Every structure is written in C-alpha cells, then in structure tokens.
Amino acid sequence: MAITANGANPSQKRHRRTRTFPFQTRRKPRRWPLTFRFIKGAIHSKIAVPVTLHTLFAALIVILNRKVDHHIQLPSSIIPSLSIVVGLMLVFRNQTSYDRFWQGRNHITTIATSVRNLTRQFLAASHNADHSSQPPTRPAELADTEQTVKTLVAMLCALKYHLRADWGAYADINATARPLLNDHDNPPEYSELLPPGIIRLDSRGLGFTLQLAVLVEGYIKRGFARGWWHGPMSSQLTVQLNTLISAYGSMETIRLTPIPVAHLIHQKQVLALFGAILPFATVADLDWWTIPIVTIVVFTLYGIDGIAWELEDPFGFDKIDIPLDAIIEDLRAETLVMLDEWRSVVDTEEEQSGLEWGKEWFKEGPRRRMMSNLPFQD
C-alpha cells in the first residue's frame, strides 16, 4: 500500500473533501453514496404518508380488479395527457422554489461583502498613525470603532434570528431555541458584541438588524466629523450600509412571501388525482406489478414536490436549507480576528508614535511652552 510524503493513505485522500471555510465544511468524509441515503438530507420522511396511502390504494385496486373479473380498469391513453400537466406544474414549482433558495444565498453573500467592506474601511481609516500634526487617537474613539465593528457582527446574528422568526431567542447551533423573558435580556451570542445597556425593540415591531444599523450610521457620521474620512468616502460607507439593508429586506421578502395558496392547493390535488388514476390505467397490463410501479411513480413525483416545499423557505434548520449558522460563524470569526489584529497594531503604533509626537513637541524648546502659558491679550 502506497503512502504519501505526509504519511497519508492515497485512498483516504480521495475521500477527504477540501475545506474552504473553517466552520462551514463537513467534519467527516462522505462514505455512503447519495443513492443509499434515506435519512440525513433526504426527503423520504416528508413524503412517506402520501406514498404509503397511494401504495395501499393501488393494492386495493388490484384486489378488486381480480374479484370483479378485470372490469374496473381504465384505458391507459389517459396517462400521457395527465402526466404533461403534472410535469409542467412540478417544473414551475421547483424552478420557483430553487430561485428563492438561490436568491437567498446571493443576498447572504451581499450582506457578508458589505460587512467585510465596512469592517475593513472602519479599521483602516479610523486610526491616524501619523501624529506629526495632531495627537494620537483618543482611547474613547478607538473603543467606538471596536464597538461598531462588533455591532456589524451582531447584525448578522440578528438577521439570522429574524429570518427564522426567533425574535430575541436564545439560539445555539446544536441547541433548541428558548424565548427570552423581556427585551433587556440578550442571547449569549450578543453578550460581547452589543453596546452595554441596549434595549431591543423587537416586541414593538422594529427588527433588531435595522435598530443596529442606526448605530452604525451614527458612527459613520461621527467619523466624518472627526476627519477620519472625507465626504465621498462617507457617502461610500453609507452606500455599503444601504446595500446591506437592501439585501436584508430582500431576504425578508423571501421569508414572508409564500407561494400562492391557490397554486399549492391545485398542485396537491392534481398529484393526488394522478396517483389515484394511475392504478386503474395500469392494472389491466401489469396486474400485481401495478403496486410497485405506482409506488415508484408516486415516490418520484411527491419527492420532487417535497424538495420544492423545503426550498421555498431556505433559512431554517434542515440540512437542505442554507447553512446560516456556519456562514455567520465564519464571518464572526473572520471579523473578530481582524479586530484583534487591528487592536494589537494600534497599541504598538500608539506607543511608538506617541513618543515621537512628544519629542517633536518639545523639540521647539521652551519658547512654545512659555507662549502657551501667556494670558490672552487683545
């Protein structure tokens, strides 16, 4: 058996999936082909009841057909016309649902890009490393920048809870959501991210993501007043924040706008009708084989419909849904690492630049100190 340079078995390397993000990827290799998977990520449990009922109905038709001497069958020519209608409805249903899934994933990427851009620009522009003309940035201003970056991360967590209708809920990736007692309590994910003393207004109808966006907008205005960025850059930062809120609104639209109920009702009825007519049209030619054939056909059609049903709301906890927890945890870790590195760089620069600025101030000699102590004269 061949061994690679790092001691790994080549056959094991073929089964190991390359990681692209530290938290989002699978923790173990996939050992079973997708064909043999019936539980995790599969739709079988959602369609077991209708498939079972149609199978039992097909068995009943076969038994009755034998009892009455083959006089309850229908012509098989009706199947093609009905199958065209069923196929068109399922295609429309699946395309619409997957479009919602794909649009939701794109909006999450837009929000992630906006958070990354805002974080990068806040950290890079809010610290003046050149103190030749002005003193170092005050600790309160540095703390303001750090808190605003953490608020951006808190907006991601608030977005996740809002899309899942867990307004103000304790949430953990592997735990069940529990409602909070009041607006003053915050989930553990918020404890180190939110400004102290903030009160959520979810119970009064204001989304927490939008509430936090107001704090970020205030920071942009304070940064402009402090001279950290000029007018065009301030406008660009506001555009990034507006893009984030726009994507948030689009995701909210996906979450709160279901497929029209008339379409859903008619599709369910057409599927049930097709599954009920199928045994009558095939029992004359297939006899007992009608039961497995009807089961396979109904399983296929209801499976497609079940997948579309799951994709319609892509922000849940199911394996088929968008992995919001993993994506947001990736962004959280990424942003906090950037913040830690920024903090260490700022501490080093402040220590060095503060000394240089003090030397420049005293280099002018006692005259400047003397003039600064003179009383004001007209």
C-alpha positions in Angstrom: 0.0 0.0 0.0 1.5 3.3 -1.1 2.0 6.1 1.5 2.3 9.8 0.6 5.0 12.1 1.9 2.9 13.3 4.8 2.1 9.7 5.8 -1.5 9.6 4.5 -3.0 6.8 2.5 -3.9 7.9 -1.1 -7.3 6.1 -0.9 -8.1 8.2 2.2 -7.1 11.4 0.5 -9.5 10.7 -2.3 -12.4 10.5 0.2 -11.4 13.7 2.1 -13.2 16.8 0.9 -11.1 20.0 0.7 -12.1 22.6 3.3 -12.9 26.1 2.0 -14.1 27.6 5.3 -13.1 26.7 8.8 -16.6 26.1 10.2 -19.0 25.6 7.2 -17.5 22.4 5.7 -18.3 18.9 6.8 -16.3 17.5 9.7 -16.0 13.9 8.3 -15.7 12.4 4.8 -18.7 11.1 3.0 -18.6 7.3 2.9 -22.0 6.4 1.6 -23.1 7.2 -1.9 -26.1 9.6 -2.1 -28.1 6.8 -3.7 -28.2 4.9 -0.4 -29.0 7.9 1.8 -32.5 7.9 3.2 -32.3 10.0 6.4 -29.9 12.9 6.6 -30.7 15.4 3.9 -33.3 13.2 2.3 -36.9 14.0 1.7 -38.3 10.5 2.4 -39.8 11.2 5.8 -41.8 14.1 4.4 -43.5 12.1 1.7 -43.8 8.7 3.5 -47.5 9.2 4.3 -48.8 10.1 0.8 -46.7 7.4 -0.9 -47.9 4.8 1.6 -51.5 5.8 1.0 -51.2 5.6 -2.8 -49.5 2.2 -2.5 -52.3 0.8 -0.3 -54.9 2.2 -2.8 -53.1 0.6 -5.7 -53.1 -2.7 -3.8 -56.9 -2.3 -3.2 -57.5 -1.7 -6.9 -55.6 -4.8 -7.9 -57.5 -6.9 -5.5 -60.9 -5.5 -6.6 -59.9 -6.0 -10.2 -59.3 -9.6 -9.6 -62.6 -10.0 -7.7 -64.8 -8.5 -10.4 -63.1 -10.3 -13.3 -61.0 -7.4 -14.7 -63.8 -4.9 -15.2 -62.6 -1.8 -13.3 -59.6 -0.8 -15.4 -59.4 2.5 -17.4 -57.7 3.0 -20.8 -54.0 3.7 -20.5 -54.2 6.5 -23.1 -55.3 9.0 -20.4 -51.9 8.8 -18.6 -49.9 10.8 -21.1 -52.3 13.8 -21.1 -52.3 13.9 -17.3 -48.5 13.4 -17.0 -47.9 16.5 -19.1 -50.0 18.7 -16.7 -48.3 17.2 -13.7 -44.8 17.6 -15.2 -45.4 21.3 -16.1 -46.7 22.1 -12.6 -43.8 20.4 -10.9 -41.3 22.1 -13.1 -42.8 25.5 -12.3 -42.8 24.7 -8.6 -39.2 23.5 -8.5 -37.9 26.4 -10.5 -39.7 29.0 -8.3 -38.5 27.4 -5.1 -34.9 27.0 -6.2 -34.9 30.6 -7.4 -35.9 31.6 -3.8 -33.1 29.4 -2.4 -30.5 30.8 -4.8 -31.6 34.4 -4.3 -31.4 34.0 -0.6 -27.9 32.7 -0.8 -26.9 35.6 -3.0 -28.3 38.1 -0.6 -26.4 36.5 2.2 -23.2 36.9 0.2 -24.1 40.6 -0.4 -24.5 41.1 3.3 -21.3 39.4 4.0 -19.4 41.5 1.4 -20.9 44.7 2.9 -19.8 43.7 6.4 -16.3 42.9 5.2 -16.0 46.2 3.4 -17.3 48.2 6.3 -15.1 46.4 8.7 -12.0 46.9 6.5 -12.7 50.6 6.0 -13.6 51.3 9.6 -10.4 49.7 10.9 -8.1 51.2 8.3 -9.4 54.8 8.3 -10.4 55.3 11.9 -6.8 55.4 13.2 -4.3 58.1 12.4 -0.8 56.7 12.5 0.8 60.0 11.6 0.8 62.2 14.6 3.1 65.0 13.3 0.2 67.4 13.1 -2.3 66.1 15.7 -2.2 64.0 18.9 -2.9 60.3 18.9 -6.4 59.0 18.6 -8.2 59.1 21.9 -8.9 55.7 23.6 -12.6 56.5 23.6 -12.5 56.9 19.8 -10.7 53.6 19.4 -13.3 52.0 21.7 -16.0 53.5 19.5 -14.5 51.8 16.4 -14.2 48.5 18.1 -17.7 48.5 19.3 -19.1 49.5 15.9 -17.3 46.5 14.3 -18.8 44.2 16.9 -22.2 45.7 16.1 -21.7 44.7 12.5 -21.3 41.1 13.6 -24.3 41.4 15.9 -26.3 42.5 12.9 -25.6 39.2 11.3 -26.8 37.2 14.3 -29.9 39.4 14.5 -30.6 38.8 10.8 -30.4 35.0 11.4 -32.9 35.2 14.3 -35.2 37.5 12.3 -35.4 35.2 9.3 -36.1 32.2 11.5 -38.8 34.1 13.4 -36.8 33.6 16.6 -37.1 37.2 17.6 -35.0 37.7 20.6 -34.4 34.0 21.2 -31.5 32.2 22.8 -30.0 30.2 20.0 -27.1 27.8 19.6 -26.1 25.7 16.6 -26.9 22.5 18.5 -29.5 23.7 20.9 -33.2 24.3 20.8 -34.4 27.9 20.8 -35.8 29.3 24.0 -37.7 32.6 24.2 -36.3 35.4 26.2 -38.2 36.9 29.2 -38.0 40.5 28.1 -36.3 42.9 25.7 -33.5 43.6 28.3 -32.1 40.1 28.1 -29.7 39.2 25.2 -28.7 35.8 23.8 -25.2 34.6 24.6 -24.0 35.4 21.1 -24.8 39.1 21.7 -23.2 39.4 25.1 -19.8 40.5 23.9 -21.0 42.3 20.7 -23.7 44.7 21.7 -23.2 48.1 23.4 -23.9 48.0 27.1 -27.4 48.8 28.1 -29.0 48.5 24.7 -32.7 47.5 24.7 -34.1 45.6 21.8 -37.3 46.8 20.3 -38.5 43.5 18.7 -41.6 43.4 20.8 -42.6 46.9 19.4 -42.2 45.8 15.8 -38.7 47.1 15.0 -36.3 44.5 13.6 -33.1 44.3 15.6 -31.0 44.4 12.5 -32.4 47.7 11.5 -32.0 49.0 15.0 -28.3 48.2 15.0 -27.9 49.8 11.5 -28.9 53.1 13.1 -25.9 52.8 15.4 -23.5 52.1 12.5 -24.9 55.1 10.6 -24.2 57.2 13.7 -20.6 56.0 13.8 -20.2 57.0 10.1 -21.3 60.5 10.8 -19.0 60.7 13.9 -16.1 59.5 11.8 -16.7 62.2 9.2 -16.9 64.9 12.0 -13.6 63.6 13.4 -11.9 63.9 10.0 -11.2 60.2 9.6 -12.8 60.2 6.1 -13.9 62.9 3.6 -17.3 63.4 2.2 -17.1 61.0 -0.8 -15.8 58.2 1.4 -18.5 58.9 4.0 -21.0 58.6 1.2 -19.5 55.3 0.0 -19.7 53.9 3.6 -23.4 54.8 3.7 -23.9 53.1 0.3 -22.4 49.9 1.7 -24.7 50.1 4.7 -27.7 50.8 2.4 -26.7 47.7 0.3 -26.7 45.6 3.5 -30.2 46.8 4.5 -31.5 46.3 0.9 -30.3 42.7 0.9 -31.9 42.3 4.4 -35.2 43.5 3.0 -35.0 41.1 0.0 -34.4 38.1 2.3 -37.3 39.3 4.5 -39.4 39.3 1.3 -38.4 35.7 0.6 -39.2 34.7 4.1 -42.6 36.4 4.4 -44.0 35.8 0.8 -45.0 32.2 0.3 -46.1 30.5 -2.9 -49.8 31.5 -3.6 -52.0 29.1 -1.8 -54.3 28.5 -4.8 -51.3 27.1 -6.7 -50.4 24.8 -3.8 -53.9 23.5 -3.4 -54.3 22.8 -7.1 -50.9 21.1 -7.3 -51.6 18.8 -4.4 -55.0 17.9 -5.8 -53.5 17.1 -9.3 -50.8 14.9 -7.7 -53.4 13.0 -5.7 -55.7 12.7 -8.7 -52.8 11.4 -10.9 -51.7 8.9 -8.2 -55.3 7.7 -7.8 -56.0 7.2 -11.6 -52.6 5.5 -12.3 -53.6 2.1 -10.8 -56.8 2.0 -12.9 -54.8 2.7 -16.1 -52.1 0.1 -15.5 -53.9 -2.8 -13.7 -55.0 -4.5 -16.9 -51.5 -4.8 -18.3 -49.4 -5.1 -15.1 -51.7 -6.9 -12.6 -49.7 -7.3 -9.4 -46.8 -5.3 -10.8 -49.1 -2.3 -10.6 -48.4 -1.9 -6.9 -44.6 -1.4 -7.1 -44.9 0.7 -10.3 -47.4 3.0 -8.7 -45.2 3.3 -5.6 -42.1 4.3 -7.7 -44.0 6.8 -9.8 -45.7 8.4 -6.8 -42.5 8.4 -4.8 -40.8 10.3 -7.7 -43.5 12.9 -8.1 -44.1 13.6 -4.4 -40.3 13.7 -3.9 -39.9 16.5 -6.4 -42.8 18.3 -4.7 -41.3 17.8 -1.3 -38.0 19.2 -2.3 -39.7 22.3 -3.7 -41.6 22.6 -0.4 -38.3 22.6 1.6 -36.5 25.0 -0.7 -39.4 27.5 -0.5 -38.1 28.7 2.9 -34.3 28.3 2.8 -33.5 29.9 6.1 -34.5 27.1 8.5 -32.6 24.4 10.4 -32.9 21.5 8.0 -29.9 20.0 6.3 -31.3 21.1 2.9 -31.5 24.7 4.0 -28.8 27.4 3.6 -26.3 26.8 6.5 -26.8 30.2 8.1 -25.2 29.2 11.4 -22.0 28.1 9.7 -21.8 31.1 7.3 -22.4 33.6 10.1 -19.9 31.8 12.4 -17.3 32.1 9.7 -17.9 35.8 9.3 -17.9 36.3 13.1 -14.5 34.5 13.5 -13.1 36.4 10.5 -14.2 39.8 11.7 -13.1 39.3 15.3 -9.7 38.1 14.1 -9.3 41.3 12.1 -10.4 43.3 15.1 -7.8 41.6 17.3 -5.0 42.2 14.8 -6.1 45.9 14.4 -6.1 46.3 18.2 -2.6 44.9 18.5 -1.3 47.1 15.7 -2.9 50.2 17.1 -1.4 49.6 20.5 2.0 49.3 19.0 1.7 52.3 16.8 0.2 54.4 19.6 3.1 53.6 21.9 5.7 54.4 19.3 4.0 57.4 17.6 3.1 58.9 21.0 6.8 59.1 21.9 7.7 60.6 18.5 5.0 63.2 18.8 6.2 64.1 22.3 9.7 64.6 21.0 8.5 66.8 18.2 6.5 68.9 20.6 9.4 69.5 22.9 11.9 70.0 20.1 10.8 73.6 19.7 12.3 74.5 23.1 10.9 76.5 26.0 9.5 79.3 23.8 6.5 77.2 22.8 5.8 76.2 26.4 6.2 79.8 27.5 3.9 81.2 24.9 1.3 78.6 25.8 1.3 79.9 29.4 0.9 83.6 28.5 -2.5 85.2 29.3 -4.7 86.1 26.3 -4.3 89.7 25.2 -6.3 91.8 22.7 
